[in-house]
Each structure stands twice: as C-alpha cells, then as structure tokens.
Amino acid sequence: QVQLVESGGGLVQPGGSLRLSCAASGSIFRIYDMRWYRQAPGKQRALVAGISSDGHTNYLDSVKGRFTISRDNGKNTVDLQMHSLQPEDTAVYYCNADVMSWTRDVVWGQGTQVSVSA
C-alpha cells in the first residue's frame, strides 16, 4: 500500500554532484527512520545514511563530509545530496523507510542508478 519512488540518479564525472530524492505515497500515518542504501555489483547492500523523524542523522564513514541526508515530514520525502562523487560511489541507491500505515512495516524503493566515471 505504501510505495517509495527514487529519482535523481544518473551519470556524473568524478568530483561532481547529484541530488537523489525519494517520495513516499499511500496511506501513511507516520514515517519513522528514513534511510539510503546502496549496492554495487558483487557487493553487499550497505547503509549510506539515515535520518530519524526528529532529524538525527548518521552516515557511512566513507561518505561523511560529502553526503547530506535530509527529509521533509510534510511531504513524506527524503533527499540525499551527494558532492565530490568518486567512482567508488557508483551503485544502485535505494530508499528505505520505517512506515506506520494500517500496520507498521519497512518499505523499499526500486532503486536509482548512480554512475561516476569520466
């Protein structure tokens, strides 16, 4: 019933920037934590950044100082602003949210591709 849709991925040169957005829709009463994960081919899916409903954030060590997660509780969206992108940031990025709908559940988006290369 609740869906997450990511947007903003694409191809960028090393040192460039992208802003990913994730919009939640459906019968939503409350969203607790929202997160961004990423998965590169042949690698485990990793937590990149998380943000609580009151704005507390945490980041993967390798993206600290380069990425910023933010959310808009009124719009049920979460963004990931990415700067100084490097080839190792190449992955499919997934939005994730702990959502209270008719029941409480963790919901995943379908993912958006981020490719960093010259």
Order of alpha helices (4+ residues) and beta strands (2+ residues): beta-beta-beta-beta-beta-beta-beta-beta-beta-beta-beta
